[in-house]
Amino acid sequence: MIHIQVIFLVQISVNIYRFDLKGLIMIKTKQFIKKLIPTFLYVYSVSLDFIRKEGIFLNRIKPEEFRQWNELMVKKYDPDAFHKHPNPFVRFIERKRVKTIIKLLKTNKDDRVIEVGCGAGNVIKDVTEGKLFGVDISSFILGKANQKLKGVVHFFQADVQNLPCKDEIFTHIICSEVLEHLLDPLIAIHEMKRTLDFNGVAVISIPNEIWINRTKRILIKIGIFNWLLRRKAEYGEMPERMEDEWHLHTYTLKMWRSLFAKSFKVTRVKRIPFFWFPLRYVIRLKKN
């Protein structure tokens, strides 16, 4: 995937900028870096927009391999264990994300609420009113969910990109930290629109990869990344970049908004854990 992206970026770069090799060699190193960095960032941004608009997915996972690959990732980076991470700041971020989702959801006893990509039920368990459902493609993580919430939440196994549910059946949909793992997030967004009541509400949370990776680089530079975020207790070793492992997409908030706009209108955006330090976005959506 990375190699394809590099080739793609280089091809676009050649079309936008044609450097004279002899002149380039004569440029001083500092001047060259100053010229190169803005150019690369611009080209990278343009290429990502182009990829999204043209529906091109540079995934390293084939559709027929997805279920087995996802099961391996779920076991390696157990999302249930992440909620019990030994680092108190990580637990604080996760608690704040869940509380924000529940606050934006606003359910009552007659509602039908589903969490798509529910994992072990760490979000849906905090919904206090309504008939509750959870769906996930992973049998491993659904086993954990049923152990904790059997009789409280009705769990079933399915691909969130192809939900076995009637049109407009749910009044509320939760989708937390899921879309970045899917082969085609847009299909899942369309499925959420299809199964959501006309007056329904969807609350979605997504990672801010730019800030997360920037924070990791700082922790690595000052020498405390391994101490804070590597393998401890139940939680597996965290990679320096999740897009090198379990995340198939790295979009900016603007790009996520463009995806949502095809099916929903954004009514609220909350930055987690703080407005000035947005490692996560929690977004409230209403159907167009």
C-alpha positions as CSV (number, residue, x, y, z in Angstrom):
1,M,0.0,0.0,0.0
2,I,2.8,2.4,1.0
3,H,4.7,1.7,-2.2
4,I,1.6,2.3,-4.4
5,Q,1.0,5.6,-2.6
6,V,4.6,6.7,-3.2
7,I,4.5,5.9,-6.9
8,F,1.1,7.7,-7.1
9,L,2.5,10.8,-5.4
10,V,5.6,10.8,-7.6
11,Q,3.5,10.6,-10.7
12,I,1.4,13.6,-9.7
13,S,4.5,15.5,-8.6
14,V,6.0,15.0,-12.0
15,N,2.9,16.4,-13.6
16,I,2.8,19.4,-11.3
17,Y,6.5,20.3,-11.0
18,R,9.2,19.6,-13.6
19,F,12.6,20.1,-12.0
20,D,15.7,20.8,-14.0
21,L,18.2,18.2,-12.6
22,K,21.2,20.3,-13.1
23,G,19.6,23.3,-11.4
24,L,18.3,21.1,-8.6
25,I,21.8,19.9,-7.7
26,M,23.0,23.4,-7.3
27,I,20.3,24.4,-4.8
28,K,21.6,24.5,-1.2
29,T,20.4,21.7,1.0
30,K,18.3,24.0,3.3
31,Q,16.7,25.8,0.4
32,F,15.9,22.5,-1.2
33,I,14.2,21.2,1.9
34,K,12.2,24.4,2.3
35,K,11.0,24.0,-1.3
36,L,10.4,20.3,-1.1
37,I,8.3,20.0,2.1
38,P,5.5,22.3,1.1
39,T,5.4,20.7,-2.3
40,F,5.2,17.2,-0.9
41,L,2.4,18.2,1.6
42,Y,0.4,19.8,-1.2
43,V,0.8,16.9,-3.5
44,Y,-0.1,14.5,-0.7
45,S,-3.3,16.4,0.0
46,V,-4.3,16.6,-3.6
47,S,-3.6,12.9,-4.2
48,L,-5.8,11.9,-1.2
49,D,-8.6,14.1,-2.4
50,F,-8.3,12.6,-5.9
51,I,-8.2,9.0,-4.5
52,R,-11.4,9.6,-2.5
53,K,-13.3,11.5,-5.3
54,E,-12.5,8.9,-7.9
55,G,-13.4,6.0,-5.5
56,I,-9.9,4.5,-5.6
57,F,-8.9,2.5,-2.6
58,L,-5.3,1.6,-2.0
59,N,-6.0,-1.2,0.4
60,R,-3.5,-3.9,1.1
61,I,-6.3,-6.3,2.0
62,K,-8.4,-8.1,-0.6
63,P,-12.2,-8.4,0.1
64,E,-12.0,-12.2,0.4
65,E,-9.3,-11.9,3.0
66,F,-10.9,-9.2,5.1
67,R,-12.8,-11.3,7.6
68,Q,-9.8,-13.5,8.5
69,W,-7.4,-10.5,8.6
70,N,-9.8,-8.5,10.8
71,E,-10.1,-11.4,13.2
72,L,-6.3,-11.5,13.6
73,M,-6.2,-7.7,14.2
74,V,-9.0,-7.9,16.8
75,K,-7.0,-10.5,18.7
76,K,-3.7,-8.6,18.4
77,Y,-5.2,-5.2,19.4
78,D,-8.0,-6.2,21.6
79,P,-10.3,-3.1,21.8
80,D,-11.8,-4.5,25.0
81,A,-8.4,-4.5,26.7
82,F,-7.8,-1.0,25.3
83,H,-10.5,0.4,27.6
84,K,-8.5,-1.1,30.5
85,H,-5.2,0.2,29.3
86,P,-2.6,0.6,32.1
87,N,-1.9,4.2,31.1
88,P,-4.4,6.5,32.9
89,F,-4.4,9.1,30.2
90,V,-5.4,6.5,27.6
91,R,-8.3,5.4,29.9
92,F,-9.3,9.0,30.4
93,I,-9.5,9.6,26.6
94,E,-11.6,6.4,26.1
95,R,-14.0,7.3,29.0
96,K,-14.5,10.8,27.6
97,R,-15.1,9.5,24.1
98,V,-17.8,7.1,25.4
99,K,-19.4,9.7,27.6
100,T,-19.5,12.2,24.7
101,I,-21.2,9.6,22.4
102,I,-23.9,8.8,25.0
103,K,-24.5,12.5,25.6
104,L,-25.0,13.3,21.9
105,L,-27.2,10.2,21.4
106,K,-30.1,11.2,23.7
107,T,-32.2,8.0,23.8
108,N,-35.5,7.2,25.4
109,K,-37.2,3.9,26.4
110,D,-39.0,3.4,23.0
111,D,-35.9,3.8,20.9
112,R,-34.1,1.1,18.9
113,V,-30.4,1.6,19.2
114,I,-27.7,-0.3,17.4
115,E,-23.9,-0.1,17.7
116,V,-22.2,-1.1,14.4
117,G,-18.8,-2.5,14.9
118,C,-19.7,-2.9,18.6
119,G,-16.6,-4.8,19.7
120,A,-17.0,-6.0,23.3
121,G,-19.9,-3.6,23.9
122,N,-17.9,-1.0,25.8
123,V,-20.0,1.9,24.3
124,I,-23.5,0.3,24.0
125,K,-23.4,-0.9,27.6
126,D,-23.7,2.8,28.7
127,V,-26.9,3.4,26.8
128,T,-29.5,3.3,29.6
129,E,-32.8,3.5,27.6
130,G,-34.1,1.8,24.5
131,K,-33.9,-1.7,22.9
132,L,-30.2,-2.3,22.3
133,F,-28.4,-4.2,19.5
134,G,-24.8,-4.7,18.6
135,V,-23.3,-6.0,15.4
136,D,-19.7,-7.0,14.7
137,I,-17.9,-9.1,12.1
138,S,-15.6,-10.7,14.7
139,S,-16.7,-13.9,16.4
140,F,-13.9,-13.4,19.0
141,I,-15.0,-10.0,20.2
142,L,-18.7,-10.9,20.1
143,G,-17.9,-13.7,22.4
144,K,-16.6,-11.2,24.9
145,A,-19.6,-8.9,24.4
146,N,-22.0,-11.8,25.1
147,Q,-20.2,-12.7,28.2
148,K,-20.6,-9.2,29.6
149,L,-24.0,-8.1,28.3
150,K,-26.1,-11.2,27.4
151,G,-29.7,-10.4,28.0
152,V,-29.1,-6.7,28.0
153,V,-27.9,-6.2,24.4
154,H,-28.9,-8.4,21.4
155,F,-25.7,-9.1,19.6
156,F,-25.4,-10.7,16.1
157,Q,-22.5,-11.3,13.7
158,A,-22.5,-9.5,10.3
159,D,-20.5,-7.2,8.1
160,V,-21.4,-3.5,8.7
161,Q,-21.0,-3.0,5.0
162,N,-23.9,-5.3,4.4
163,L,-26.3,-5.2,7.4
164,P,-29.1,-7.9,7.4
165,C,-31.6,-5.3,8.7
166,K,-34.7,-3.7,7.4
167,D,-34.8,-0.1,6.0
168,E,-35.2,2.6,8.6
169,I,-35.5,0.1,11.5
170,F,-33.2,1.9,14.0
171,T,-33.8,5.3,15.7
172,H,-30.2,5.6,16.8
173,I,-26.9,4.3,15.4
174,I,-23.5,4.3,17.1
175,C,-20.3,3.7,15.1
176,S,-17.2,4.3,17.2
177,E,-13.6,3.9,15.9
178,V,-14.8,1.5,13.1
179,L,-14.8,3.3,9.7
180,E,-11.0,3.5,9.4
181,H,-10.8,-0.3,9.6
182,L,-13.2,-1.0,6.7
183,L,-12.4,-1.7,3.1
184,D,-14.9,0.9,1.9
185,P,-16.2,3.3,4.7
186,L,-18.6,4.9,2.2
187,I,-20.6,1.6,1.8
188,A,-20.9,1.4,5.6
189,I,-22.1,5.0,5.8
190,H,-24.8,4.3,3.1
191,E,-25.8,1.2,5.1
192,M,-26.2,3.3,8.3
193,K,-28.4,5.8,6.3
194,R,-30.5,2.9,4.9
195,T,-31.2,1.4,8.3
196,L,-31.7,4.7,10.2
197,D,-35.1,6.1,10.8
198,F,-35.9,9.3,8.9
199,N,-35.7,11.4,12.1
200,G,-33.0,9.2,13.6
201,V,-29.5,10.2,14.9
202,A,-26.2,8.6,14.2
203,V,-23.1,9.3,16.4
204,I,-19.8,8.4,14.9
205,S,-16.3,8.7,16.4
206,I,-13.1,8.6,14.3
207,P,-9.4,9.0,15.2
208,N,-7.4,12.1,14.3
209,E,-4.5,10.2,12.8
210,I,-2.4,13.4,12.1
211,W,-2.5,14.4,15.8
212,I,-2.1,10.8,17.1
213,N,1.0,10.2,14.9
214,R,2.4,13.6,15.8
215,T,2.0,12.8,19.5
216,K,3.6,9.4,19.1
217,R,6.6,11.0,17.3
218,I,7.1,13.4,20.2
219,L,6.9,10.5,22.7
220,I,9.4,8.5,20.7
221,K,11.7,11.5,20.4
222,I,11.8,12.1,24.2
223,G,12.2,8.4,24.8
224,I,9.0,7.5,26.7
225,F,6.8,5.9,23.9
226,N,7.7,2.3,24.8
227,W,7.2,3.0,28.5
228,L,3.8,4.6,28.0
229,L,2.2,2.7,25.2
230,R,3.9,-0.6,24.5
231,R,2.8,-4.1,25.7
232,K,1.5,-4.1,29.2
233,A,-1.1,-6.3,30.9
234,E,-3.7,-7.5,28.4
235,Y,-3.1,-4.8,25.8
236,G,-0.9,-5.7,22.9
237,E,2.0,-3.7,21.6
238,M,1.0,-0.4,19.9
239,P,2.7,0.3,16.6
240,E,4.1,3.8,15.9
241,R,1.5,4.2,13.1
242,M,-1.8,2.3,13.2
243,E,-2.2,2.7,9.4
244,D,0.7,0.4,9.1
245,E,-1.4,-2.3,10.8
246,W,-5.1,-2.2,11.5
247,H,-6.2,1.2,10.0
248,L,-6.9,1.0,6.2
249,H,-7.7,4.7,5.8
250,T,-6.2,8.0,7.1
251,Y,-8.5,10.9,6.4
252,T,-8.6,14.4,7.7
253,L,-11.8,15.7,9.4
254,K,-12.6,17.6,6.1
255,M,-12.4,14.4,4.1
256,W,-14.6,12.5,6.6
257,R,-17.1,15.4,6.4
258,S,-17.2,15.0,2.6
259,L,-18.0,11.3,3.0
260,F,-20.8,11.9,5.5
261,A,-22.2,14.7,3.3
262,K,-23.3,12.1,0.7
263,S,-25.9,10.7,3.2
264,F,-26.0,12.9,6.3
265,K,-25.7,16.4,7.6
266,V,-23.3,17.1,10.5
267,T,-25.0,18.7,13.4
268,R,-22.2,18.5,16.1
269,V,-18.5,17.9,16.2
270,K,-16.8,17.3,19.6
271,R,-13.0,17.1,19.9
272,I,-11.6,14.5,22.3
273,P,-10.1,14.8,24.9
274,F,-9.8,18.6,24.5
275,F,-10.7,21.2,21.9
276,W,-7.0,22.2,21.6
277,F,-5.8,18.5,21.6
278,P,-8.1,16.6,19.3
279,L,-7.0,13.0,19.2
280,R,-10.6,11.9,18.4
281,Y,-13.6,13.4,16.8
282,V,-17.2,12.5,17.9
283,I,-19.7,13.6,15.3
284,R,-23.5,13.7,15.4
285,L,-25.3,13.2,12.2
286,K,-28.9,13.5,10.9
287,K,-30.2,12.1,7.6
288,N,-30.2,14.5,4.6
